Amino acid sequence: MAELTDAEIDAAGERGRRERETEPRARNAYYDRESDRIVIDLVNESTFSFPPHLAQNLETATADQLAAVEIIGDGFGLHWEELDTDFTVAGLVSGIFGTQAYLARRAGQATSPAKAIASRANGAKGGRPRKAAGR
């Protein structure tokens, strides 16, 4: 492994200082049982909250498991030890509540009146059409 140069170390320190000033970081985090929300008080004095059913590995957690949230990485992340789950605060604030695969599965589970009508129509025709050969 190559040794880091002084310039690389200085650049990394500068990136860290910029992130501390600009990235959202948690000052406090807790589960509010009454509203069924994870609440994050940020260091910039704003607050962000979300319902746990939106987040991967939190959707089936008990209230006691949700209440065991810990702040990690100088406020850049949240951790639930018993659930073996971590989120970045910046990701949560940006609406990233899980991996790409998890979010894609959730999007495919969405229901709507139009989707129900299309599903019934496809069922009446014998189900989903087969893909044409060569595609």
C-alpha positions in Angstrom: 0.0 0.0 0.0 1.4 3.4 -1.0 2.1 6.0 1.6 0.0 9.1 1.6 1.7 12.4 0.8 1.3 15.5 2.9 -0.7 17.0 0.1 -3.1 14.1 0.0 -3.5 14.2 3.8 -4.1 18.0 3.7 -6.7 17.6 0.9 -8.5 14.9 2.9 -8.6 17.2 5.9 -10.0 20.0 3.8 -12.7 17.7 2.4 -13.6 16.6 5.9 -13.9 20.3 7.1 -16.2 21.1 4.1 -18.4 18.1 4.8 -18.7 19.1 8.5 -19.9 22.6 7.4 -22.2 21.6 4.5 -23.5 18.0 5.0 -26.6 17.4 7.2 -25.5 15.9 10.6 -27.6 14.7 13.5 -27.4 16.4 16.9 -30.1 14.1 18.3 -32.2 11.3 17.0 -35.1 9.4 18.5 -38.3 7.4 17.7 -41.5 9.3 18.5 -44.0 6.6 19.4 -47.0 9.0 19.3 -46.4 10.1 15.7 -44.7 6.8 14.6 -41.7 8.8 13.2 -38.0 8.7 13.4 -37.0 12.3 14.3 -33.6 13.8 13.6 -32.6 17.1 15.1 -29.8 18.5 12.8 -26.8 20.5 13.9 -28.1 23.5 11.8 -31.2 23.6 14.2 -33.6 22.1 11.7 -35.5 18.9 12.1 -36.2 16.0 9.7 -38.6 13.1 10.4 -39.9 10.1 8.5 -42.1 7.1 9.1 -40.1 3.9 9.7 -42.3 1.9 7.3 -40.5 3.7 4.4 -37.0 2.5 5.4 -35.4 -0.8 4.6 -35.1 -3.0 7.8 -37.1 -0.5 9.8 -40.5 -1.3 8.3 -41.2 -4.3 10.5 -39.2 -3.2 13.6 -40.9 -3.0 17.0 -41.2 0.4 18.8 -38.5 -0.7 21.2 -36.1 -1.6 18.4 -36.8 1.8 16.7 -36.2 3.6 19.9 -32.7 2.1 20.1 -31.3 4.5 17.4 -27.7 5.7 17.8 -25.9 8.5 16.2 -22.6 7.5 14.6 -19.8 9.1 12.7 -19.9 12.6 14.3 -23.6 12.9 13.4 -23.3 11.7 9.7 -25.1 8.5 10.3 -27.7 6.6 12.3 -27.4 3.0 13.5 -29.7 0.4 14.9 -27.6 -2.3 16.5 -30.3 -5.0 17.0 -31.5 -4.5 13.4 -28.0 -4.3 12.0 -29.0 -1.3 10.0 -27.3 2.0 9.2 -28.3 5.1 7.2 -26.5 8.3 6.4 -28.3 11.4 7.5 -27.7 13.0 4.1 -29.2 10.0 2.4 -32.3 10.1 4.6 -32.8 13.8 4.1 -32.5 13.1 0.3 -35.2 10.5 0.5 -32.9 7.4 0.2 -34.5 4.9 2.5 -32.7 1.8 1.3 -30.6 0.1 -1.4 -31.4 0.5 -5.1 -32.8 -3.0 -5.2 -35.0 -2.4 -2.2 -36.4 0.9 -3.6 -37.0 -0.7 -7.0 -39.0 -3.6 -5.3 -41.0 -1.1 -3.4 -41.8 0.9 -6.5 -42.9 -2.2 -8.2 -45.3 -3.0 -5.4 -47.1 0.3 -5.8 -50.8 -0.1 -6.4 -53.2 2.2 -8.2 -56.7 1.9 -9.8 -55.1 1.9 -13.2 -52.7 -0.9 -12.3 -55.5 -3.0 -10.9 -57.6 -2.5 -14.1 -54.6 -3.4 -16.3 -53.9 -6.5 -14.2 -57.5 -7.7 -14.5 -57.5 -7.1 -18.2 -54.3 -9.1 -18.6 -55.7 -11.9 -16.5 -58.8 -12.0 -18.7 -56.5 -12.5 -21.7 -54.6 -15.3 -20.1 -52.0 -13.3 -18.2 -49.0 -11.3 -19.0 -48.0 -11.5 -22.7 -44.8 -13.5 -23.4 -41.8 -11.7 -24.6 -41.1 -12.0 -28.4 -38.1 -14.2 -29.3 -34.9 -12.3 -29.8 -35.7 -9.4 -27.4 
